[in-house]
Amino acid sequence: MEGDTGNRSEKEVAVVTGGNRGIGLEICRQLASGGVTVVLTARDAERGAEAASKLGLPNVVFHQLDVGDPSSAARLAGFIEEKFGRLDILVNNAGITGTTSNVDDPEAFRQELAGMDLMQRIEAINRHSTESYEQAEKCLRTNYHGIKAVTKALLPLLQSSSHGRIVNLSSYYGLLRFFSGDELKEELSNIDGLSEQRLDELSELFLKDFKDGQLEARGWPNEGGFAAYKASKALANAYCRILAKEHPSLCINCVHPGYVQTDMNFGSGHLTVEEGARGALMLAMAPKGGVTGAFMDHTEVASFV
Ligand SMILES: NC(=O)c1ccc[n+]([C@@H]2O[C@H](COP(=O)([O-])OP(=O)(O)OC[C@H]3O[C@@H](n4cnc5c(N)ncnc54)[C@H](OP(=O)(O)O)[C@@H]3O)[C@@H](O)[C@H]2O)c1
């Protein structure tokens, strides 16, 4: 099996966010096939329960979780506490692009994309996307604040594990090279000088600059579209690094899965979900004492810049 996790202790417990489809569903499948008890979570109870049951694995349970709703994260923490008393692995996978696509015929568009090279596909998807303030705000709320809320709710349970691991599905688009301004780039690189409060302020500043048409002037990532997605992933990366520093007993890392065939890109990725899940699974199943505070490009440690 692709990215086989081996037959690890059945007693390990994992939570995967956005586990009902795409890369998250594949991570659930492979973790559970490797013997981990998986709490597959999804914001929509029907879609989540159906995905969990289709996996047909006895060690997969479903629980509702909307990462944008802190009360939902608190309910999940209560469930894990009561059922397992601890958590070994948290995979923060749920994410959105913060855009709306204006494609009339998705099937025809898929076929059009299939005839293009990778860069052309990304450019075509961007040309058919719009990004409103409302969507940008939702993108920050899901990809940055959502990761924080879920992590905070589950942190005490991860600390109860002898080997707590957090894996954040990041993106190449979260790299600091996409920022056009040196000031923001330097601030987000300097982890020792950053705080969670400052990251929250930067999230607000991004939205203000978005509203005022000042993204370019401030040096936010703006070229090539997906501005909120890029900013949200960069802020989530910085949060991951801060958290890894604060909690040296845990392994907390980010991973870019590659360009993977999922709904997020009209199935135009060049990697299958099995291939895209490989880096996240490597981190999720890494032995104690492994890398922490790192960015992985697929399966290789890489720069945050
Ligand atoms: N595909 C790629 O090429 C690629 C590249 C780089 C990074 N990534 C990252 O990899 C992760 C997974 O992406 P994917 O390609 O598998 O995307 P996908 O197929 O679009 O799936 C996204 C998942 O996130 C869930 N989700 C969205 N908002 C949520 C919320 N508020 N609460 C809970 N779940 C929520 C979705 O649930 P619903 O079904 O309810 O919408 C869905 O299960 C994302 O973080 C993405 O940014 C993907």
The ligand as an SDF file (V2000), in Angstrom:
LIG
                    3D

 48 52  0  0  0  0  0  0  0  0999 V2000
   -4.8520   19.6570   -3.1980 N   0  0  0  0  0  0  0  0  0  0  0  0
   -3.7010   20.2830   -3.2550 C   0  0  0  0  0  0  0  0  0  0  0  0
   -3.0350   20.2920   -4.3110 O   0  0  0  0  0  0  0  0  0  0  0  0
   -3.1340   20.9810   -2.0490 C   0  0  0  0  0  0  0  0  0  0  0  0
   -1.9100   21.6580   -2.2090 C   0  0  0  0  0  0  0  0  0  0  0  0
   -1.3710   22.3060   -1.0920 C   0  0  0  0  0  0  0  0  0  0  0  0
   -2.0160   22.2520    0.1160 C   0  0  0  0  0  0  0  0  0  0  0  0
   -3.2140   21.5900    0.2400 N   0  0  0  0  0  0  0  0  0  0  0  0
   -3.8510   21.5920    1.5580 C   0  0  0  0  0  0  0  0  0  0  0  0
   -4.2310   20.2790    1.9270 O   0  0  0  0  0  0  0  0  0  0  0  0
   -5.4130   20.3220    2.7410 C   0  0  0  0  0  0  0  0  0  0  0  0
   -6.4710   19.3900    2.1690 C   0  0  0  0  0  0  0  0  0  0  0  0
   -6.7830   19.8430    0.8710 O   0  0  0  0  0  0  0  0  0  0  0  0
   -7.6050   18.9970   -0.1990 P   0  0  0  0  0  0  0  0  0  0  0  0
   -6.9480   19.2340   -1.5060 O   0  0  0  0  0  0  0  0  0  0  0  0
   -7.8340   17.6350    0.2880 O   0  0  0  0  0  0  0  0  0  0  0  0
   -8.9610   19.8490   -0.2020 O   0  0  0  0  0  0  0  0  0  0  0  0
  -10.4840   19.4410   -0.4560 P   0  0  0  0  0  0  0  0  0  0  0  0
  -10.5860   18.1920   -1.2500 O   0  0  0  0  0  0  0  0  0  0  0  0
  -11.1040   20.6870   -0.9500 O   0  0  0  0  0  0  0  0  0  0  0  0
  -10.9890   19.1110    1.0430 O   0  0  0  0  0  0  0  0  0  0  0  0
  -11.0050   20.1040    1.9970 C   0  0  0  0  0  0  0  0  0  0  0  0
  -11.5770   19.5220    3.2610 C   0  0  0  0  0  0  0  0  0  0  0  0
  -11.5990   20.5650    4.2600 O   0  0  0  0  0  0  0  0  0  0  0  0
  -12.9020   20.5860    4.8150 C   0  0  0  0  0  0  0  0  0  0  0  0
  -13.2650   21.8800    5.4040 N   0  0  0  0  0  0  0  0  0  0  0  0
  -13.3080   23.0960    4.8210 C   0  0  0  0  0  0  0  0  0  0  0  0
  -13.7090   24.0190    5.7180 N   0  0  0  0  0  0  0  0  0  0  0  0
  -13.9200   23.3690    6.8950 C   0  0  0  0  0  0  0  0  0  0  0  0
  -14.3480   23.7530    8.1740 C   0  0  0  0  0  0  0  0  0  0  0  0
  -14.6660   25.0310    8.4620 N   0  0  0  0  0  0  0  0  0  0  0  0
  -14.4130   22.8140    9.1500 N   0  0  0  0  0  0  0  0  0  0  0  0
  -14.1090   21.5260    8.8970 C   0  0  0  0  0  0  0  0  0  0  0  0
  -13.7250   21.0860    7.6840 N   0  0  0  0  0  0  0  0  0  0  0  0
  -13.6310   21.9970    6.6930 C   0  0  0  0  0  0  0  0  0  0  0  0
  -13.8270   20.1990    3.6580 C   0  0  0  0  0  0  0  0  0  0  0  0
  -15.1000   19.8390    4.1570 O   0  0  0  0  0  0  0  0  0  0  0  0
  -16.4480   19.9540    3.2330 P   0  0  0  0  0  0  0  0  0  0  0  0
  -16.5100   18.6820    2.4410 O   0  0  0  0  0  0  0  0  0  0  0  0
  -17.5350   20.0800    4.2500 O   0  0  0  0  0  0  0  0  0  0  0  0
  -16.3000   21.1690    2.3750 O   0  0  0  0  0  0  0  0  0  0  0  0
  -13.0190   19.0340    3.0910 C   0  0  0  0  0  0  0  0  0  0  0  0
  -13.2250   17.8840    3.8690 O   0  0  0  0  0  0  0  0  0  0  0  0
   -5.8500   21.7800    2.7830 C   0  0  0  0  0  0  0  0  0  0  0  0
   -5.4060   22.3670    3.9860 O   0  0  0  0  0  0  0  0  0  0  0  0
   -5.1360   22.3900    1.5930 C   0  0  0  0  0  0  0  0  0  0  0  0
   -4.8990   23.7660    1.7660 O   0  0  0  0  0  0  0  0  0  0  0  0
   -3.7920   20.9630   -0.8200 C   0  0  0  0  0  0  0  0  0  0  0  0
  1  2  1  0
  2  3  2  0
  2  4  1  0
  4  5  1  0
  4 48  2  0
  5  6  2  0
  6  7  1  0
  7  8  2  0
  8  9  1  0
  8 48  1  0
  9 10  1  0
  9 46  1  0
 10 11  1  0
 11 12  1  0
 11 44  1  0
 12 13  1  0
 13 14  1  0
 14 15  2  0
 14 16  1  0
 14 17  1  0
 17 18  1  0
 18 19  2  0
 18 20  1  0
 18 21  1  0
 21 22  1  0
 22 23  1  0
 23 24  1  0
 23 42  1  0
 24 25  1  0
 25 26  1  0
 25 36  1  0
 26 27  1  0
 26 35  1  0
 27 28  2  0
 28 29  1  0
 29 30  1  0
 29 35  2  0
 30 31  1  0
 30 32  2  0
 32 33  1  0
 33 34  2  0
 34 35  1  0
 36 37  1  0
 36 42  1  0
 37 38  1  0
 38 39  2  0
 38 40  1  0
 38 41  1  0
 42 43  1  0
 44 45  1  0
 44 46  1  0
 46 47  1  0
M  CHG  2   8   1  16  -1
M  END
$$$$
